Amino acid sequence: MNLTKQQSSRLPTLYLPHGGGPCFFMDWTMGPPNTWDRMATWLRSLGQRYYGVKAIVVISAHWEERVVTVQTGGKPPLLFDYYGFPQHTYEIRWPAPGAPEVATRARALLQAAGIDSKDDEQRGFDHGVFVPLKVAFPEAAIPTFQLSLGSNLDAATHLRVGRALAPLRDEGVLIIGSGMSFHNMKAMMNPGASLDSSKAFDAWLRDVCEGDPDQRETLLSRWEQGPNARYCHPREEHLLPLMTAAGAAPGESGHRVFHDQVLGVEVSAFEFGEAGVGTTSTG
């Protein structure tokens, strides 16, 4: 997709896996050294495809507020909100500019949809933002801002947030949900024990996201009815960014665009709003 087309057409939305901590920037010791290589390769492909967007808004699993909050600072710092990793991973730099004007537009859209919100000029980028986007957009040139989850962790609410933000897609803004489609950390510490459970939930998630768009929101709002849902997500903060990405493409098709097994479980990424560009799959 070239720059001219990117700027003049409606952008899709994305739900991507952001890995484990600063996993792309260190020698990995909790599994095979190449555990995160395929995911990193896919993330780099996003940078090639979306280099021409006006701005990026990220809904990250790692920011929750009672009221949906919009990051409005012009030069957000990095929040190293992970623990126990090598010292150099706390010296990572990704100096992307903020996008205060687009963030203000996002707040106006939320208000128009009857969704309470507030702004935060001091908030920095958490690792759900800067870790995957440093891989995808290492030049850190695209204005970027972040949107919090609501601490009620209600799926229907986050679908509504997505619907409210949908007009941004016609304004050159790429909407990204950043989480993990499987997020049971205890299970991931015991590789292999959860593969079947994760496969069943991943298959269900794919069926929903690639199925009838008119039924997608209803099914996603009832995600706990999916097979092994609460096992795969004991707490749903890493799944909710998917709801916002899907909600921002109402009635439009969805596609799984990345698939892999990491630490013994299945993880996937999804795109909503235009024809898929092919699924990267291993295992």
Secondary structure, DSSP 4 states (H G I P E B T S, - for coil): --HHHHHHS---EEEEE--STTGGGS---SS-TTTTHHHHHHHHHHHHHSTT-SEEEEEEEEEEESSEEEE--SS--B-----S--GGGGS--------HHHHHHHHHHHHHTT--EEEESS--B-HHHHHHHHHH-TT--S-EEEEEEETT--HHHHHHHHHHHGGGGGGTEEEEEEE-S---HHHHTSTTTTHHHHHHHHHHHHHHHHS-HHHHHHHHHTGGGSTTHHHH-SSGGGTHHHHHHHHTSTTS-EEEEEEEEETTEEEEEEEESS-----EE--
